[in-house]
Each structure stands twice: as C-alpha cells, then as structure tokens.
Amino acid sequence: MTTALTLERVRRDVDVLAHAGLNIDEFVGEAMASLGRAVPFTGACVATVDPNTLLLTGARKYGSLLGQNNHDDEWGLVEYGTVEESSFRQLALRGVNAIGIHELTGGKPGLSPRMTDFMAPHFDFRDEARLIVRDGAQVWGGFALFRGKGETPFDAAEIDYLATLSQSMALGIRTGLLATIVAEPQTAPSGPCVIIVDSRDQMIQMSAGAQERVDDLTAGNNSGAVTSVITSLVGAARRYGRGETDVPPRLRVRGASGMWLFVHASPLSAADGRVGEVVVTIEEARPPEIVPLVVAAFGLTARERDVTQMVLQGIATKDIAATLHVSAYTVQDHLKSIFDKAGVRSRRELIARVYFDQYAPRLNDPLTPSGSLA
C-alpha cells in the first residue's frame, strides 16, 4: 500500500522536475519513473497534443509498452477516429482531469470499446487510468496508465491523486517544449508535401520529400511508429468528413530537425469508386501559426500576451501604453514579468526567443501569397 509520505514525495518530485527546465523527453521520463512509486502501472503511454485542436503531436511509451510498436498506428485511428467519452479529447473538452476505466464503467471495463477491441486483445490490459495535463485553459497532453490481468484495478483514491498532478505535469510539458527550442533547424525550408492514405489506412502515394517530413515528425518520440501522428489525423479527418466534429484536423508540431511544421488532413471526395481516402499535407509552419503556441507555452497572462504581440510588431513602449490605456511604467512591469517567464533580458532576446532561428534570418524577407516566409 502506498503511504501518504510517498504520495507527497512524488508530488514534490514532479513539481521540482516541472520547474527544472528539462526538455519533454527528459521531463516525462523522470516524471514517469517517480509516478510509478505512487500509482504503480504495468505499461504507460504519454501523448503530447496541440492545445488548439487537442490532436496528437507525439507519443512516448513506458513499462511493458516500450519496444512494442506493432499497433501504434491502429491506436491513432481508435483514439481519434471513433467516439468514446474517455478519449483524451473528450476528457479535455469536458474539463475532466482523471478517470479510471474500471471505476467509470462500474467495474465493467468491457463497456469501453477501446479496452475490449484494442487494449485487451493486443496487450492483455484490463484497466486504464487517464490523466489530462492542463494548465489553466490550455491542455498540453495526456497520460494513460495500464494494469494487466490479475492486477488490482485503479481505485478512486489513485484517480483522485492523479488529478492533483495535472497542472505540474502540464507545466513540465509546456516548458519542455520551449527547452528544446535552442538550435537552428537542420532541415532547409521547402514547399508543402502531400500524402494520400487509402480506405485501408495505407499510404498509397507521396509527393517528393514527404517521407523525410514524416520521419521528422516522430523521430524524437520513443513510440517506434513513424506514422502515429499521421493516422491520428486521418481518423480525425474521417470524423470531420462525416460531420461528427466541427474541428478541422490540423496541428502544429516541432520536428526532430528543429523545424516547426503545420500538418493538416482532409477527406477526399469519392472518385472512380475510391471511397475513404484522406490527403495529408505537411509544410513549414508560418510565424502567425507558431507565435500563439509559443506565447501560450510561456504561461503569460492575457495582458502580457497583448504586450508581447505588440513587442513582436516593433511597437514602442509609449505606444503600447497608449493602446492599452495604461502608463509606460505599467508596460515596463509587464515586460519584466514577460522577460522572466521567457528567460530573456531584452526585447531583442524576446523576439529571437519567439521566432527562433527558423524564422529570424528571414524576418526581413517578403512573404509569399500564403503568408509563408519567402
């Protein structure tokens, strides 16, 4: 039985790790090792998501799942292509931070299609606990812990305890996202590339450069699958095409190369009897798509975000003050707080921190008609 002292030590460990400036891989790995002392599990999966669309941007596996990758792509289709109240997206939208399938179904986990049709037959898991990592209004990911046949299901106390870790885990993930943004991207900018996925979920066509982009999407994860992000988008696109959701399947993700990418999917109209095909487009993200994500990761207040947006536009302090109807001293106070949260010391460093080397060398270049940097 886990003691109250152990629970408190784990809670404190996670909080320290969240403030340690670790990248996502380091933070999640350390956090999971600590969490296992408080809430034991056989296997686990940690998903990061785009906080705007709640779609998968990466997956990391632990325990018995590590090294198993035969069904990763199927998981993406199950999680995002079907409707279940315990999916990461539904829990996030409902404001629920933690659930246990055994507890949720009244001791009948077989009522969960995900458990019955996927987790039990493929991995012999019999119960799952899910944690949504949320910092304020932003959701940055989700944790799934599993127990197998013969193991005690997750109880209500364990689920309640997991919920108390939501904000610290979210802080670690969002600051970890920024911790990895330190080097110039290794991949030269290029135009969009396209992938066609058929009704059997197979990639049947790719444009030039598409495979390199797909590899870049998941090279930093330990899930073993190179297409789990793609299949999640495909599942979401099919639901969008059927009118089951009004959220266009798109996401922003930083590739292992260091480049920010924008990925979106659309169901294709039937042609020549071919039904169920989806086109996935991967392209370099435009600054307007990335700036809100990075600013959100800094954890700024609404007023601080307003000030930051004007700083990025090169607006002087006195003009920011006039626009916001505050004093210049108040703007300076906001700037000090922004600099502290972003880990910079000046406006110049803040601009570089937001735009990174991916965009900074080309900020004076003209834009293409689509808004991309030329």
Secondary structure, 3 states (H helix, E strand, C coil): CCCHHHHHHHHHHHHHHHCCCCCHHHHHHHHHHHHHHHCCCCEEEEEEECCCCCCEEEEEEEECCCCCCCCHHHHHHHHHHCCCCCCHHHHHHHCCCEEEHHHHCCCCHHHCHHHHHHHHHHHCEEEEEEEEEEECCEEEEEEEEEEECCCCCCCHHHHHHHHHCHHHHHHHHHHHHHHCCCCCCCCCCCCCEEEEECCCCCEEEECCCHHHHHHHHHCCCCCCCCCHHHHHHHHHHHHHHCCCCCCCCEEEEECCCCCEEEEEEEECCCECCECCCEEEEEEECCHHHHHHHHHHHHCCCHHHHHHHHHHHCCCCHHHHHHHHCCCHHHHHHHHHHHHHHHCCCCHHHHHHHHHHHHHHHHCCCCECCCCCEC
